[in-house]
């Protein structure tokens, strides 16, 4: 059974999609063993507790500097003994030490078709604002493995979402979540839990 740990920063809609997929057995051979947030007051923690999943917060505000926060955060991650770490709307950069320790075992969901609209500064509504400003006709979401480079890890899966004429960033964000993110992330976890993919020559290959 794959031990899955989710890291969250906000409302937790992607977390809820994972919780629902596990309950519906769309994710098999995996269990959510914990949820950690960098924010003490987010709804994500409430979603976890309602599902009977251990929930923790480690806030940078409680530490004198970023290094102490990273150390405490990694300690809490290690306490959960995860086989897979899922960044389900986690807005904190993962420290190199953690990336190295869990190499090939951290995945992230990003609300665009990487390599478009990704990298430093591209998160939340900003991604959708930039897509609309550029006038692209198709956007979407990407699930990828996490490496030290921001949004540069091997791509696991992508799903396209069409942009409509009257879209606002908020409307587009919702459609990308509904049509792509909430589908891709559970599928990726299920693929990993059931050994369907591997990284070969820097690319994700289906077995």
Phi, psi and omega in degrees: 000122181287126178271114186252129175246128180256135175250131188222156176233339188235222187289336173088030179292323176292323175300315180298323178298322177292314179302314181295321181293323176296315181297325181273002181062025171282337168252120182243154179062032178215150177221142175278113184262352179179160175227129178237135177236150172273003182231125186286340191250009185282156181292338179307316182295324177294319178300317180297312181297321179296333179266004179075024181258131178304131184234137184223154172232136174229104187260135177298339180294342182270004184233152183292329180209172185295324182296318178294321176298312180302320180297314180293321180296315180295324177300317180293320176302312182296327178300328182280348178050055183282148168270331180219133176252127182246119175275100186255069186082047180256122191255017177253135177296134180281127182293147181307323180300319180288320178300318180293316182295323183248035180305129181076008182230017175236129176236156182224150173252129180236135187276049171201172176271092179305135018266013177280140171051055179218177180098192184301130177089350181262096178207160177057220182295335182305321180299314184287326175299315181293322178297318179290321178299322182283338178080024177293154182263341181227132173233209179155210180216158182224135168254131183215159172287150182265130172237183181294330178283135183296117178060029184251358184287166180306134182278127180271312183200153176221152177218130183275148175225129182280141176270138181252157189302323185262017182295140165252166177304322182292317179294317180294320178302316181295318182293320178297320177297309186293318187268344184228299188301311185290347176266311186295315187295311175300322179298319180295317178298317179297319178298317180292317181297333183250020170056045181265346183229160174210159176266124180224123181054039176080006179234152177273125182241136174279136182283000000 
